[in-house]
Amino acid sequence: MWWTVWLHESGRVTPLRTIASRVECETEVKKSRFVAVVDRASTEAEARAVIAAARKADPAAGHHCSAFIVDSSAGDPLADPMQSIERSNDDGEPSGTAGTPMLDMLRGHHLTNVVAVVSRYFGGTKLGTGGLARAYGGAVTEALSRAMFLTRERREIMTLELDHAEVGRVESELRGHGVLVLDTSYGASAVLTVAVPDADSTAALVASLTAGRVIPTLDGHMYAEIPD
């Protein structure tokens, strides 16, 4: 899936990240167990479904606190959303001691399209408001320490019409320069569709590979997830 969100901070535009896949962990603070799940979610409905699934998976837990950030593009690869939806829930814990510190951890990692759920099993010792905030935020941080992150970046889409005999060589060279190859189709000629960070430099590279015979055509843009 391809999409992105841009967060404006102090007048600058910062590309946000997401996680590659679901991560889980369990931490313990004064005999209270905190089971954390951090998962991908591209819409508010998907985020709430993850929360509901965590509640069902740990029905004996006393609290299922949550936080999520999703963008407004709903997975549209052409959208360039300027806002995100943020929600947090303390699920019965004292106000501000669970959902908010969890949300802060997601923000601190510059994440979007992500949901965190922490299910707590009470261990018999009260942690206090500060202790709860540290425990819930710490559980999310521990889970995120196990995640692989993907940065979302804009890519220009280009098409190249090539001779069949040269498409393999050109494709290999483009991949070696970090170009994302989206599609290769074959007819009278081979048509390569790619997503590139810089159209001008890619056009120059293609020209050098084909002795100037092939001129790429711009065909819009998309937002790609690039491993950190």
C-alpha positions as CSV (number, residue, x, y, z in Angstrom):
1,M,0.0,0.0,0.0
2,W,1.2,3.5,-0.8
3,W,0.3,6.7,1.1
4,T,1.7,9.4,3.2
5,V,1.0,12.2,5.7
6,W,2.9,15.4,6.1
7,L,3.1,17.0,9.5
8,H,3.8,20.7,9.8
9,E,6.1,21.6,12.7
10,S,7.4,25.1,13.2
11,G,7.0,26.0,9.5
12,R,8.7,22.9,8.1
13,V,7.3,19.8,6.5
14,T,8.3,16.5,8.1
15,P,7.7,13.1,6.3
16,L,6.1,10.7,8.7
17,R,6.7,7.0,9.2
18,T,4.7,3.9,9.8
19,I,5.6,0.4,11.0
20,A,6.2,-2.5,8.6
21,S,4.1,-5.0,10.5
22,R,2.5,-5.7,13.9
23,V,4.7,-5.9,17.0
24,E,3.9,-7.1,20.5
25,C,5.5,-7.2,23.9
26,E,4.8,-7.7,27.6
27,T,6.3,-5.6,30.4
28,E,5.8,-5.8,34.1
29,V,5.7,-3.0,36.7
30,K,5.2,-3.9,40.4
31,K,3.6,-7.1,39.4
32,S,1.1,-5.4,37.0
33,R,1.4,-6.9,33.5
34,F,1.1,-4.6,30.5
35,V,0.5,-6.4,27.2
36,A,1.2,-4.1,24.3
37,V,0.2,-4.4,20.6
38,V,1.2,-1.9,18.0
39,D,-0.3,-2.5,14.5
40,R,-0.9,-0.8,11.2
41,A,-4.2,0.9,10.5
42,S,-5.0,3.1,7.5
43,T,-8.4,4.2,8.7
44,E,-10.2,5.0,12.0
45,A,-12.4,1.9,11.4
46,E,-9.3,-0.3,11.0
47,A,-7.8,1.2,14.2
48,R,-10.9,0.5,16.2
49,A,-11.0,-3.1,14.9
50,V,-7.5,-3.7,16.2
51,I,-8.6,-2.3,19.6
52,A,-11.7,-4.5,19.6
53,A,-9.6,-7.6,18.7
54,A,-7.1,-6.9,21.5
55,R,-10.0,-6.6,24.0
56,K,-11.3,-9.9,22.8
57,A,-7.9,-11.6,23.0
58,D,-7.3,-10.5,26.6
59,P,-10.8,-10.5,28.2
60,A,-9.4,-11.0,31.7
61,A,-7.4,-7.7,31.6
62,G,-8.8,-4.9,33.7
63,H,-8.1,-2.1,31.1
64,H,-7.5,-2.0,27.4
65,C,-6.1,1.5,26.8
66,S,-5.4,2.7,23.3
67,A,-4.1,5.4,21.0
68,F,-4.0,5.8,17.3
69,I,-3.0,8.2,14.5
70,V,-4.4,7.7,11.0
71,D,-4.2,10.1,8.0
72,S,-7.2,11.4,6.0
73,S,-6.3,9.8,2.7
74,A,-7.8,6.4,3.7
75,G,-5.0,4.6,1.7
76,D,-5.5,6.7,-1.5
77,P,-2.0,6.5,-3.2
78,L,-2.6,9.9,-4.9
79,A,-3.7,11.8,-1.8
80,D,-1.5,14.3,-0.1
81,P,-3.4,14.8,3.2
82,M,-2.5,17.7,5.5
83,Q,-4.3,16.5,8.6
84,S,-4.4,13.3,10.7
85,I,-7.0,11.9,13.1
86,E,-5.6,11.3,16.6
87,R,-7.5,9.5,19.4
88,S,-6.7,8.1,22.8
89,N,-8.6,6.3,25.5
90,D,-7.8,5.6,29.1
91,D,-10.4,2.9,29.4
92,G,-11.1,3.4,33.1
93,E,-7.6,4.4,34.2
94,P,-7.3,7.9,35.7
95,S,-7.7,10.6,33.1
96,G,-4.5,11.2,31.1
97,T,-2.5,8.4,32.6
98,A,-2.7,5.9,29.8
99,G,-4.0,6.9,26.4
100,T,-2.2,10.3,26.3
101,P,1.3,8.9,27.1
102,M,0.7,6.2,24.6
103,L,-0.3,8.8,21.9
104,D,2.8,10.8,22.9
105,M,5.0,7.8,22.1
106,L,3.5,7.5,18.6
107,R,3.9,11.2,18.0
108,G,7.5,11.1,19.3
109,H,8.4,8.5,16.7
110,H,6.7,10.6,14.0
111,L,4.3,7.7,13.2
112,T,1.0,7.7,11.3
113,N,-1.5,5.0,10.3
114,V,-0.7,3.1,13.4
115,V,-2.6,2.0,16.5
116,A,-1.4,1.0,19.9
117,V,-3.3,-1.0,22.5
118,V,-2.0,-1.8,26.0
119,S,-4.0,-4.3,28.1
120,R,-3.2,-4.2,31.9
121,Y,-3.5,-7.0,34.4
122,F,-3.5,-5.4,37.9
123,G,-0.8,-6.9,40.1
124,G,-2.1,-5.7,43.5
125,T,0.0,-2.5,43.9
126,K,-1.3,0.9,42.8
127,L,1.2,2.7,40.6
128,G,0.0,6.3,41.0
129,T,-0.7,8.7,38.1
130,G,3.0,9.2,37.3
131,G,3.7,5.5,37.5
132,L,0.8,4.6,35.2
133,A,1.8,7.1,32.6
134,R,5.4,5.8,32.6
135,A,4.1,2.2,32.5
136,Y,1.7,2.7,29.6
137,G,4.1,4.9,27.6
138,G,7.0,2.5,28.3
139,A,5.0,-0.5,27.1
140,V,4.4,1.2,23.7
141,T,8.1,2.3,23.6
142,E,9.2,-1.3,24.2
143,A,6.9,-2.6,21.5
144,L,8.2,0.0,19.0
145,S,11.8,-1.0,19.8
146,R,11.0,-4.3,18.0
147,A,9.4,-2.6,14.9
148,M,10.9,-2.0,11.5
149,F,10.0,1.5,10.3
150,L,9.1,2.8,6.9
151,T,9.4,6.4,5.9
152,R,6.7,7.8,3.5
153,E,8.1,9.8,0.6
154,R,6.7,11.3,-2.6
155,R,7.7,9.6,-5.8
156,E,7.2,10.7,-9.4
157,I,5.7,8.1,-11.7
158,M,7.5,7.7,-15.1
159,T,7.0,5.3,-18.0
160,L,9.8,4.2,-20.3
161,E,9.3,2.6,-23.7
162,L,12.2,0.3,-24.4
163,D,13.4,-2.4,-26.8
164,H,12.9,-5.9,-25.5
165,A,16.6,-6.6,-25.7
166,E,17.5,-3.7,-23.3
167,V,14.7,-3.7,-20.8
168,G,16.4,-6.2,-18.4
169,R,19.6,-4.2,-18.4
170,V,17.9,-0.8,-17.9
171,E,15.6,-2.2,-15.2
172,S,18.6,-3.6,-13.3
173,E,20.4,-0.3,-13.5
174,L,17.4,1.6,-12.3
175,R,16.9,-0.7,-9.3
176,G,20.5,-0.3,-8.5
177,H,19.9,3.5,-8.2
178,G,17.0,3.1,-5.8
179,V,14.2,3.3,-8.4
180,L,11.0,1.5,-7.6
181,V,9.8,-0.6,-10.5
182,L,6.0,-0.8,-10.5
183,D,5.3,-2.7,-13.6
184,T,6.8,-4.1,-16.8
185,S,4.5,-4.9,-19.7
186,Y,5.4,-6.4,-23.1
187,G,3.9,-5.7,-26.5
188,A,5.5,-4.4,-29.6
189,S,8.0,-2.8,-27.2
190,A,8.6,-3.2,-23.4
191,V,7.0,-0.5,-21.2
192,L,8.6,0.0,-17.8
193,T,6.6,2.0,-15.1
194,V,8.7,3.3,-12.3
195,A,8.5,5.6,-9.2
196,V,11.4,7.9,-8.7
197,P,12.5,10.5,-6.1
198,D,13.8,12.9,-8.8
199,A,12.5,12.9,-12.4
200,D,15.3,15.0,-13.9
201,S,18.1,12.8,-12.5
202,T,16.3,9.7,-13.6
203,A,15.7,11.0,-17.1
204,A,19.5,11.8,-17.3
205,L,20.3,8.2,-16.1
206,V,17.9,6.7,-18.7
207,A,19.5,8.9,-21.4
208,S,22.9,7.6,-20.5
209,L,21.7,4.0,-20.5
210,T,20.0,4.2,-23.9
211,A,22.3,6.6,-25.7
212,G,19.6,9.3,-25.6
213,R,17.0,7.2,-27.5
214,V,14.5,6.8,-24.6
215,I,12.8,9.9,-23.0
216,P,10.8,8.9,-19.9
217,T,7.2,10.3,-19.7
218,L,5.9,11.7,-16.4
219,D,2.6,10.0,-15.3
220,G,1.7,11.6,-12.0
221,H,3.0,10.8,-8.5
222,M,2.4,8.5,-5.6
223,Y,3.6,8.1,-2.0
224,A,5.9,5.2,-1.2
225,E,6.9,3.5,2.0
226,I,10.7,3.3,2.1
227,P,12.6,1.3,4.7
228,D,14.5,3.4,7.1
